[in-house]
């Protein structure tokens, strides 16, 4: 964030938005953060715990942002004729597979002639892909958010036990009481049921109690982890086959319409994500050049 943003304690806002037609939409969390210039920044945090990408997340974000603005106007927190405050939409993704859904609404909409592009819905969100951050190895050490992300994307029971001990050591003192309780509750009710779906979890409350309890279930955890790995491998194999097929078809269409491709273009096709292949496959219908095909 730029220097206009202050360090004031953010205020949480209700995110049960109801339109004038009483169609309720449920957001996740909205925070109002004071800026040094006196204006407000609203951070809309959306939590994605699913393992499958939500292809229309950009549209969902746009809807929630509009409903947040409508809610602020209705509650007279901003003037009807005044400027709307800034909103930063953040999607926190905890799934195992990398996030591939489009990051903006423009990638969801049919290609438009240049004259109509200024009127297209424009909304982009900031993606926090926990798994990608963990795999990058660039997260700051001993940061509590880092420890949470590593727990969620752990490499087995030994790492989980180590992380729980680290979190316990880093949250000593009465000021961390609620945070320790939150970590323990999340571990017991979210992490463990997912890793040990067929094991009855005893009523351990503290992080160290849960850590010690895990030693009794190391074989179950390892078995589950291996089974998930095998299934993920099968899914990735099927996905890879589909993606290669899409790439081959698009390559043939490009050569038929524009002639032989350069080595750079060939490599770009090979490195493309599923979302990019889908976008380019739509772009080619109206494109008059390769640049228009590969435009964002």
MARPA-156458 format. One record per residue (C-alpha): residue in one letter; x, y, z; residue number from 0. Coordinates in pm, whole numbers. Example, Ala and Ser with C-alpha at 12.3 -4.5 7.8 and 13.67 -1.06 7.14 Angstrom:
2
aa: A, x: 1230, y: -450, z: 780, i: 0
aa: S, x: 1367, y: -106, z: 714, i: 1
END
This chain:
296
aa: X, x: 0, y: 0, z: 0, i: 0
aa: X, x: 123, y: 353, z: -67, i: 1
aa: X, x: 218, y: 616, z: 189, i: 2
aa: X, x: -137, y: 749, z: 208, i: 3
aa: X, x: -241, y: 447, z: 414, i: 4
aa: X, x: -221, y: 485, z: 789, i: 5
aa: X, x: -173, y: 227, z: 1061, i: 6
aa: X, x: -503, y: 278, z: 1238, i: 7
aa: X, x: -682, y: -32, z: 1364, i: 8
aa: X, x: -906, y: -157, z: 1079, i: 9
aa: X, x: -1277, y: -182, z: 1150, i: 10
aa: X, x: -1466, y: -492, z: 1038, i: 11
aa: X, x: -1792, y: -433, z: 852, i: 12
aa: X, x: -2092, y: -656, z: 807, i: 13
aa: X, x: -2088, y: -834, z: 472, i: 14
aa: X, x: -2445, y: -965, z: 456, i: 15
aa: X, x: -2551, y: -754, z: 160, i: 16
aa: X, x: -2915, y: -742, z: 57, i: 17
aa: X, x: -3020, y: -579, z: -268, i: 18
aa: X, x: -3335, y: -373, z: -315, i: 19
aa: X, x: -3504, y: -689, z: -450, i: 20
aa: X, x: -3414, y: -876, z: -131, i: 21
aa: X, x: -3171, y: -1109, z: -305, i: 22
aa: X, x: -2917, y: -1184, z: -37, i: 23
aa: X, x: -2549, y: -1236, z: -113, i: 24
aa: X, x: -2298, y: -1350, z: 147, i: 25
aa: X, x: -1950, y: -1198, z: 141, i: 26
aa: X, x: -1667, y: -1307, z: 369, i: 27
aa: X, x: -1518, y: -1004, z: 538, i: 28
aa: X, x: -1478, y: -633, z: 473, i: 29
aa: X, x: -1236, y: -407, z: 659, i: 30
aa: X, x: -1227, y: -27, z: 666, i: 31
aa: X, x: -874, y: 109, z: 700, i: 32
aa: X, x: -807, y: 476, z: 764, i: 33
aa: X, x: -556, y: 648, z: 536, i: 34
aa: X, x: -326, y: 933, z: 633, i: 35
aa: X, x: -496, y: 1164, z: 383, i: 36
aa: X, x: -826, y: 1122, z: 570, i: 37
aa: X, x: -993, y: 896, z: 314, i: 38
aa: X, x: -1090, y: 533, z: 368, i: 39
aa: X, x: -974, y: 215, z: 203, i: 40
aa: X, x: -1212, y: -82, z: 212, i: 41
aa: X, x: -1049, y: -424, z: 189, i: 42
aa: X, x: -1292, y: -693, z: 76, i: 43
aa: X, x: -1147, y: -1031, z: 178, i: 44
aa: X, x: -1291, y: -1341, z: 14, i: 45
aa: X, x: -1185, y: -1682, z: 139, i: 46
aa: X, x: -1169, y: -1973, z: -105, i: 47
aa: X, x: -1119, y: -2302, z: 79, i: 48
aa: X, x: -1229, y: -2514, z: -215, i: 49
aa: X, x: -976, y: -2722, z: -407, i: 50
aa: X, x: -1129, y: -2637, z: -746, i: 51
aa: X, x: -1083, y: -2296, z: -907, i: 52
aa: X, x: -1389, y: -2075, z: -933, i: 53
aa: X, x: -1382, y: -1968, z: -1296, i: 54
aa: X, x: -1618, y: -1672, z: -1243, i: 55
aa: X, x: -1450, y: -1540, z: -927, i: 56
aa: X, x: -1388, y: -1204, z: -1098, i: 57
aa: X, x: -1763, y: -1169, z: -1153, i: 58
aa: X, x: -1837, y: -1264, z: -791, i: 59
aa: X, x: -1586, y: -1003, z: -674, i: 60
aa: X, x: -1749, y: -737, z: -892, i: 61
aa: X, x: -2092, y: -820, z: -749, i: 62
aa: X, x: -1970, y: -807, z: -390, i: 63
aa: X, x: -1793, y: -475, z: -448, i: 64
aa: X, x: -2108, y: -320, z: -596, i: 65
aa: X, x: -2318, y: -452, z: -308, i: 66
aa: X, x: -2064, y: -314, z: -59, i: 67
aa: X, x: -2094, y: 31, z: -219, i: 68
aa: X, x: -2474, y: 6, z: -218, i: 69
aa: X, x: -2467, y: -94, z: 147, i: 70
aa: X, x: -2245, y: 203, z: 239, i: 71
aa: X, x: -2478, y: 444, z: 60, i: 72
aa: X, x: -2790, y: 295, z: 220, i: 73
aa: X, x: -2636, y: 326, z: 566, i: 74
aa: X, x: -2535, y: 687, z: 481, i: 75
aa: X, x: -2168, y: 614, z: 544, i: 76
aa: X, x: -2093, y: 795, z: 218, i: 77
aa: X, x: -2285, y: 1076, z: 53, i: 78
aa: X, x: -2501, y: 993, z: -247, i: 79
aa: X, x: -2333, y: 1268, z: -451, i: 80
aa: X, x: -1987, y: 1210, z: -310, i: 81
aa: X, x: -1706, y: 998, z: -447, i: 82
aa: X, x: -1699, y: 629, z: -366, i: 83
aa: X, x: -1411, y: 506, z: -148, i: 84
aa: X, x: -1142, y: 275, z: -281, i: 85
aa: X, x: -1205, y: -98, z: -248, i: 86
aa: X, x: -925, y: -354, z: -266, i: 87
aa: X, x: -1072, y: -700, z: -335, i: 88
aa: X, x: -847, y: -982, z: -208, i: 89
aa: X, x: -908, y: -1351, z: -276, i: 90
aa: X, x: -728, y: -1581, z: -30, i: 91
aa: X, x: -701, y: -1925, z: -192, i: 92
aa: X, x: -599, y: -2228, z: 14, i: 93
aa: X, x: -649, y: -2504, z: -243, i: 94
aa: X, x: -373, y: -2746, z: -339, i: 95
aa: X, x: -384, y: -2694, z: -715, i: 96
aa: X, x: -252, y: -2360, z: -850, i: 97
aa: X, x: -516, y: -2094, z: -913, i: 98
aa: X, x: -585, y: -2063, z: -1286, i: 99
aa: X, x: -917, y: -1874, z: -1294, i: 100
aa: X, x: -912, y: -1534, z: -1470, i: 101
aa: X, x: -814, y: -1245, z: -1243, i: 102
aa: X, x: -1034, y: -989, z: -1419, i: 103
aa: X, x: -1386, y: -968, z: -1560, i: 104
aa: X, x: -1253, y: -867, z: -1902, i: 105
aa: X, x: -1113, y: -1221, z: -1942, i: 106
aa: X, x: -1463, y: -1362, z: -1885, i: 107
aa: X, x: -1639, y: -1150, z: -2147, i: 108
aa: X, x: -1658, y: -1218, z: -2521, i: 109
aa: X, x: -1397, y: -1027, z: -2724, i: 110
aa: X, x: -1525, y: -680, z: -2803, i: 111
aa: X, x: -1452, y: -440, z: -3090, i: 112
aa: X, x: -1218, y: -158, z: -2991, i: 113
aa: X, x: -1506, y: 92, z: -2987, i: 114
aa: X, x: -1696, y: -112, z: -2724, i: 115
aa: X, x: -1405, y: -200, z: -2494, i: 116
aa: X, x: -1436, y: 114, z: -2276, i: 117
aa: X, x: -1787, y: -3, z: -2181, i: 118
aa: X, x: -1689, y: -353, z: -2069, i: 119
aa: X, x: -1714, y: -439, z: -1701, i: 120
aa: X, x: -1368, y: -384, z: -1553, i: 121
aa: X, x: -1288, y: -548, z: -1218, i: 122
aa: X, x: -969, y: -713, z: -1104, i: 123
aa: X, x: -888, y: -879, z: -772, i: 124
aa: X, x: -567, y: -942, z: -583, i: 125
aa: X, x: -502, y: -1315, z: -555, i: 126
aa: X, x: -319, y: -1460, z: -255, i: 127
aa: X, x: -246, y: -1820, z: -355, i: 128
aa: X, x: -118, y: -1980, z: -34, i: 129
aa: X, x: 20, y: -2290, z: -203, i: 130
aa: X, x: 211, y: -2090, z: -466, i: 131
aa: X, x: 361, y: -1868, z: -196, i: 132
aa: X, x: 470, y: -2169, z: 10, i: 133
aa: X, x: 626, y: -2338, z: -292, i: 134
aa: X, x: 812, y: -2019, z: -388, i: 135
aa: X, x: 1006, y: -2024, z: -61, i: 136
aa: X, x: 988, y: -1644, z: -47, i: 137
aa: X, x: 760, y: -1608, z: 255, i: 138
aa: X, x: 916, y: -1440, z: 561, i: 139
aa: X, x: 1030, y: -1686, z: 827, i: 140
aa: X, x: 852, y: -1712, z: 1164, i: 141
aa: X, x: 566, y: -1497, z: 1038, i: 142
aa: X, x: 233, y: -1626, z: 1172, i: 143
aa: X, x: 64, y: -1603, z: 831, i: 144
aa: X, x: 357, y: -1799, z: 684, i: 145
aa: X, x: 318, y: -2067, z: 951, i: 146
aa: X, x: -55, y: -2093, z: 880, i: 147
aa: X, x: 4, y: -2127, z: 505, i: 148
aa: X, x: 271, y: -2393, z: 567, i: 149
aa: X, x: 34, y: -2583, z: 794, i: 150
aa: X, x: -236, y: -2580, z: 530, i: 151
aa: X, x: 12, y: -2704, z: 267, i: 152
aa: X, x: 216, y: -2931, z: 488, i: 153
aa: X, x: 439, y: -3215, z: 368, i: 154
aa: X, x: 336, y: -3466, z: 632, i: 155
aa: X, x: 276, y: -3520, z: 1001, i: 156
aa: X, x: 635, y: -3446, z: 1108, i: 157
aa: X, x: 622, y: -3098, z: 957, i: 158
aa: X, x: 280, y: -3035, z: 1112, i: 159
aa: X, x: 412, y: -3121, z: 1458, i: 160
aa: X, x: 715, y: -2897, z: 1406, i: 161
aa: X, x: 497, y: -2608, z: 1288, i: 162
aa: X, x: 260, y: -2645, z: 1582, i: 163
aa: X, x: 551, y: -2628, z: 1824, i: 164
aa: X, x: 683, y: -2319, z: 1644, i: 165
aa: X, x: 343, y: -2149, z: 1658, i: 166
aa: X, x: 312, y: -2233, z: 2028, i: 167
aa: X, x: 653, y: -2082, z: 2098, i: 168
aa: X, x: 575, y: -1768, z: 1895, i: 169
aa: X, x: 244, y: -1699, z: 2070, i: 170
aa: X, x: 346, y: -1695, z: 2435, i: 171
aa: X, x: 195, y: -1427, z: 2656, i: 172
aa: X, x: -159, y: -1323, z: 2747, i: 173
aa: X, x: -192, y: -1098, z: 2440, i: 174
aa: X, x: -183, y: -1409, z: 2221, i: 175
aa: X, x: -448, y: -1607, z: 2409, i: 176
aa: X, x: -720, y: -1564, z: 2147, i: 177
aa: X, x: -476, y: -1625, z: 1863, i: 178
aa: X, x: -354, y: -1951, z: 2017, i: 179
aa: X, x: -713, y: -2062, z: 2064, i: 180
aa: X, x: -791, y: -1975, z: 1701, i: 181
aa: X, x: -493, y: -2175, z: 1572, i: 182
aa: X, x: -587, y: -2474, z: 1786, i: 183
aa: X, x: -953, y: -2459, z: 1681, i: 184
aa: X, x: -865, y: -2433, z: 1312, i: 185
aa: X, x: -621, y: -2725, z: 1341, i: 186
aa: X, x: -872, y: -2945, z: 1521, i: 187
aa: X, x: -1181, y: -2863, z: 1316, i: 188
aa: X, x: -1036, y: -2796, z: 967, i: 189
aa: X, x: -686, y: -2937, z: 919, i: 190
aa: X, x: -720, y: -3268, z: 1106, i: 191
aa: X, x: -1058, y: -3378, z: 962, i: 192
aa: X, x: -918, y: -3320, z: 615, i: 193
aa: X, x: -595, y: -3513, z: 684, i: 194
aa: X, x: -757, y: -3786, z: 896, i: 195
aa: X, x: -1114, y: -3819, z: 760, i: 196
aa: X, x: -1169, y: -4165, z: 910, i: 197
aa: X, x: -1024, y: -4092, z: 1254, i: 198
aa: X, x: -1228, y: -3965, z: 1549, i: 199
aa: X, x: -1046, y: -3656, z: 1675, i: 200
aa: X, x: -1035, y: -3642, z: 2059, i: 201
aa: X, x: -1121, y: -3325, z: 2242, i: 202
aa: X, x: -769, y: -3180, z: 2266, i: 203
aa: X, x: -777, y: -2804, z: 2307, i: 204
aa: X, x: -420, y: -2668, z: 2307, i: 205
aa: X, x: -167, y: -2684, z: 2025, i: 206
aa: X, x: 76, y: -2899, z: 2224, i: 207
aa: X, x: -202, y: -3142, z: 2318, i: 208
aa: X, x: -294, y: -3179, z: 1952, i: 209
aa: X, x: 73, y: -3214, z: 1857, i: 210
aa: X, x: 122, y: -3501, z: 2104, i: 211
aa: X, x: -202, y: -3666, z: 1997, i: 212
aa: X, x: -88, y: -3675, z: 1632, i: 213
aa: X, x: 190, y: -3922, z: 1714, i: 214
aa: X, x: -77, y: -4187, z: 1768, i: 215
aa: X, x: -213, y: -4139, z: 1415, i: 216
aa: X, x: 104, y: -4105, z: 1209, i: 217
aa: X, x: 30, y: -4417, z: 1000, i: 218
aa: X, x: -325, y: -4300, z: 916, i: 219
aa: X, x: -197, y: -3955, z: 821, i: 220
aa: X, x: 77, y: -4097, z: 597, i: 221
aa: X, x: -170, y: -4331, z: 423, i: 222
aa: X, x: -420, y: -4051, z: 360, i: 223
aa: X, x: -144, y: -3824, z: 232, i: 224
aa: X, x: -27, y: -4091, z: -15, i: 225
aa: X, x: -381, y: -4159, z: -137, i: 226
aa: X, x: -441, y: -3787, z: -196, i: 227
aa: X, x: -112, y: -3767, z: -382, i: 228
aa: X, x: -205, y: -4056, z: -610, i: 229
aa: X, x: -548, y: -3910, z: -685, i: 230
aa: X, x: -400, y: -3565, z: -748, i: 231
aa: X, x: -152, y: -3726, z: -986, i: 232
aa: X, x: -436, y: -3894, z: -1177, i: 233
aa: X, x: -631, y: -3566, z: -1201, i: 234
aa: X, x: -323, y: -3377, z: -1315, i: 235
aa: X, x: -259, y: -3643, z: -1580, i: 236
aa: X, x: -612, y: -3605, z: -1718, i: 237
aa: X, x: -584, y: -3226, z: -1705, i: 238
aa: X, x: -246, y: -3233, z: -1880, i: 239
aa: X, x: -392, y: -3445, z: -2160, i: 240
aa: X, x: -681, y: -3200, z: -2208, i: 241
aa: X, x: -447, y: -2901, z: -2205, i: 242
aa: X, x: -213, y: -3053, z: -2463, i: 243
aa: X, x: -512, y: -3123, z: -2686, i: 244
aa: X, x: -633, y: -2763, z: -2661, i: 245
aa: X, x: -283, y: -2640, z: -2741, i: 246
aa: X, x: -258, y: -2857, z: -3053, i: 247
aa: X, x: -598, y: -2742, z: -3184, i: 248
aa: X, x: -521, y: -2374, z: -3123, i: 249
aa: X, x: -180, y: -2409, z: -3291, i: 250
aa: X, x: -341, y: -2557, z: -3603, i: 251
aa: X, x: -597, y: -2276, z: -3615, i: 252
aa: X, x: -326, y: -2010, z: -3581, i: 253
aa: X, x: -113, y: -2160, z: -3861, i: 254
aa: X, x: -416, y: -2194, z: -4088, i: 255
aa: X, x: -516, y: -1830, z: -4036, i: 256
aa: X, x: -181, y: -1650, z: -3999, i: 257
aa: X, x: 83, y: -1887, z: -4137, i: 258
aa: X, x: 387, y: -2048, z: -3966, i: 259
aa: X, x: 453, y: -1948, z: -3605, i: 260
aa: X, x: 781, y: -1820, z: -3467, i: 261
aa: X, x: 972, y: -2016, z: -3203, i: 262
aa: X, x: 865, y: -1757, z: -2945, i: 263
aa: X, x: 499, y: -1811, z: -3032, i: 264
aa: X, x: 539, y: -2190, z: -3018, i: 265
aa: X, x: 695, y: -2164, z: -2672, i: 266
aa: X, x: 422, y: -1929, z: -2554, i: 267
aa: X, x: 161, y: -2186, z: -2649, i: 268
aa: X, x: 347, y: -2463, z: -2464, i: 269
aa: X, x: 375, y: -2250, z: -2147, i: 270
aa: X, x: 14, y: -2126, z: -2153, i: 271
aa: X, x: -228, y: -2189, z: -1869, i: 272
aa: X, x: -573, y: -2339, z: -1934, i: 273
aa: X, x: -730, y: -1995, z: -1885, i: 274
aa: X, x: -495, y: -1839, z: -2143, i: 275
aa: X, x: -565, y: -2113, z: -2398, i: 276
aa: X, x: -939, y: -2056, z: -2352, i: 277
aa: X, x: -903, y: -1679, z: -2396, i: 278
aa: X, x: -686, y: -1712, z: -2708, i: 279
aa: X, x: -923, y: -1967, z: -2858, i: 280
aa: X, x: -1200, y: -1706, z: -2833, i: 281
aa: X, x: -980, y: -1419, z: -2952, i: 282
aa: X, x: -889, y: -1597, z: -3275, i: 283
aa: X, x: -1250, y: -1576, z: -3396, i: 284
aa: X, x: -1229, y: -1199, z: -3456, i: 285
aa: X, x: -853, y: -1136, z: -3451, i: 286
aa: X, x: -688, y: -982, z: -3755, i: 287
aa: X, x: -334, y: -1043, z: -3628, i: 288
aa: X, x: -141, y: -1262, z: -3384, i: 289
aa: X, x: -106, y: -963, z: -3151, i: 290
aa: X, x: -485, y: -945, z: -3122, i: 291
aa: X, x: -504, y: -1318, z: -3050, i: 292
aa: X, x: -259, y: -1295, z: -2763, i: 293
aa: X, x: -397, y: -969, z: -2620, i: 294
aa: X, x: -511, y: -987, z: -2256, i: 295
END
